[in-house]
């Protein structure tokens, strides 16, 4: 499977936090946020499901960014 493929986040759980997957997770945050914004008020179950997906995608994205920042700190201080 090529890196960056949208299915990567579900098929490759051990690799989801690799920096090469960041664009996929960022896209998931953006698109899920847009979908939630388009839902009508009566679509409660769908909103709950999408919010859970958004929360997970944001946690992974934050984790990737934190790991990159930490790696950057170590690069400056050998």
Secondary structure, DSSP 4 states (H G I P E B T S, - for coil): --TT-TTHHHH-GGGTTSGGGHHHHHHHHHHHHHHHHHS-TT-HHHHHHHHHHHHHHHHHHHHHHHHHHHHHHHHH--
